[in-house]
């Protein structure tokens, strides 16, 4: 399968950070959120990724480049401020025949993607949607519950569903298009997952994850650098004087020098 990562949803709550960092490169722990997403996709065998940007796209592309350091092949598009999943799909003329995994930018999850892909294939679905839940099951999901997932739920689209969205150029409401698919006897199912879901939609959420890096490591995410003490991580090319007093939780980035007396 292939994947698409779409910069959508509001950025207002990220002020003033959006003035100096692209929304896709907001640091969580000591890595950009996009880097976690690429590592997660690669760990599930997904290496062909489309990235649709809108805010500081050139900086994002300069950081990611061709994606080879994450084992991925990256293609890019730049959208408007009101970008969403529907409009993002129309920047590409091709479709992923085996299915397209759709992810919002600024989103972290440790979802077991293989299970979602297996359900999509075994049930011959046109759309398979992942919804947060207390248990792993494929019980029905109410439309309002699905619509409340900001900015759109993690989902897999068949080639038929991709074509329908690309051709419905006047419609950008994903829920309305899902409804149109069901009325056309296309098959849409959902799967509840107890996995962690974090949508980075505010500086408060960024700070919550920064001050509790154990949330990330316990969920299976890998921070950059080394853990030198409990809940203390140190980045690349960082020097720390032996007398320095470090208090957990603490994440020290790359190329940092901590001198005597700190």
N, C-alpha and C positions, 0 to 999 in steps of 0.2 A: 504493500500500500504506500501511498504518498501522503504528505501532510501539508496543511496551510496554516500559518500563524498570522492572525489579523489584528492590527492595531485598531481597536474600537472601544467604545465606551467613553465616559467622561474623563477629562484630565484636570478639571477644575480643582479637585481636592488634592492634586499633587503640586500645587503652587507652594513655594517658588522653585521647586526642584526642576521643573520643566524648562526653566530658563538656562540651565547649564548641563542637563543630561537628557539624552533621548529617552522617550518613555519605555522603549524596549530594552534599554540598558540600565534601568534603575538598579542600583546595587542591593542585593539581598545577601546578608552575610558578607562575603568578600568576592562575589561574582555577580555579573548582570543577570537579571531574570531570564533573558533570552538564552543565555548559556545553559542554565538549568534545563530549559525546554528542549534544546538541541541534544543535550546529554540523555534526557529521558526518552526522547524519540529514538535515538540511536540504540539505547539499551533494549528497545523492543523491536529492533530490526528495521526501523523506518529511517531511511537515509536520503530520500528525495523530498526536499522541503521548499515550499514557496513561502516567502515572507512579504507581506503587504504592509508598508510603512506609511506614516503621514507626518510624524513630528521628528525633525532633524534626521531625515532619511540618509543623508550622505555620511553622517557620523556613524550611524548604525551599520551601513554597508562597509565602511572602512574598517570597523572592528571585526565584523563577521567574515568579510571577503567571500571566498568561494566555499567556506564551510569545511574545508578538508581537515582541519585540526580536530573537528568533532566527528569525522568520518561521514560527513553529509555533503550532498550536492545541493547548492542553494540557488534559487532563482528569485528575482525581486520585482516588485511593482511599488509605485508610490500613489497613494490615494488622497482623497480630499479630507477635510476636517471631519465630515459627517460619515466617514468610512464605516461600513459594517460588513458582516459576512457575505450578504447577498451581493453588494456592489463589488466586494473584493474578488469574488469568483469571476466577475465579468472582465477583469483585467487580463485574464488568460483565455485563449481560444481553445486550448486542449482540455481534456478531462482525464482523471485517473481511472482507468478502466477497472482496476481491482478495488477501488474505493478510496475516498479522500478523508483523512482525519482532520477535523477542524478544531483549532485551538484559538482562544483569545490571547492576545499579548498581555503581559503583566499578570500571568496566571501560573500558579505552581500546583502540581498534583503528583502524588505517587500512585495514581490509579494503575491497576493491573491491565494494561492496554491489550494484552493478548486475549483476555477474557471478553473484552468488548469486541475485538476483531473476530473472535471465534463465534460469538453470538450473531454478528452481522452476516458472516458467511453461512453458518449452519441454518439460519432462519431465512436466508435469501432476502434480507431486508433491503429496502431502498434508503432508509434512514435508521440509524441506531444511536440512541442518545444516552449519555451517562449523566445521572442525577445523584447528588449527595444523599445519603441515607444512612440509617443506623445499622442496616444489614445488607448483605449482598443478595439481591434477588432481581427478578424481572417482572415484579408486580406493576400494575398500571400506574402511570403518573398523570395527575391532573394537569390540564393545559395551563392553568394559572400558576401551578407550581413550576412548570417548565419555563414559562414566560418570565418568572421572577429571577431567573439565573442571569446575572449581569456579566458581560453584555450579551452573551449567547452561550448555550450549553455546549460542552464537549460532545462532538458527534462524529459519526462516519456517514458519508454520503455516497450512494452508488453513482455510477456514471449517468444513469437515467435521472436521478435527483439533481446532479450537477447541471445537466443539460436544461432541465426545467427552470432552475434558478437563473442560469445564464440568459435564457430566452425571455424571462419575465422582466424585461428591462424597466418597466414602470412600477415594479413592486419591490420594496426593500424591507418589508415586514416579514421576518422569518417565520413567525407563527402563522401568518396568513398563508404563506406558501406551503407550510406543512399541512395546513387544513386543505388546501387545494390538492395536494398530493393524495391525501386520504380519500377525498371525494373522487379522485381518479383511480381508486383501488390500488394505489401504491402502498407498500407495507412500511409502517413506522412502528418501531418498538423502543422501549427504554430499559435501562438497567440501573437499579439503585446500587450505589457503592459506598462502603464505609471508609473509603480512602480519604486522605486529607485533600482539601481543596482550599487554596488561598488565592483570592483575587486581590491584586495589589491596587486598590482604588483610592488610597489615601496615605498621607504621610504617617498617620497613626498606625496603619497596618505595616508600613515599612519599619517603623520604630519597634513595633511589637516583635517582629521577626529578628531585627537586629539585636535586641537586648536578650533574646531567648534563642540563641543558635541551636540549642539542644532540640528544639522543635524540628529543625531541619534535619539534623543528623538522625534523630529517632525515626523520622519519616523516610529515611534512606537516601537523603540528598548528600552529596559529597561537597564539602567546602574546599576551597583552594588552599594549598599549603599544608601545614602540619599542626596537629594538636599537641601542644607541649605540656599542658596540664589539663585538668578537668575543665571543660568549657572555655578554654583559651586556645585560639588558633592564630598561627603566625603565617603570613604570606611569604612569597618568594623574595630573596635578596634583602631580607630584613635582619638588622643587627640589634641586639638587646644587651645592654650592659648588665653584668651579673648582679649588680646592686639594685637594679630597677625592681620596683614592687608592682606586680601585676595582679589585678583583682578581677576574678571571674564574675559574670560572663564577659568575655572580651574577644574581639576579632581585630587583629592587626593586619593591615593590608600589605601590599607589595612595596618593596624599595623604601622601607621605613627604618629610621635610625633612632633608637631610644637610648639616651645618654645617661651617665651617672647621675644619681640623685632624683630620678623621676619616680 
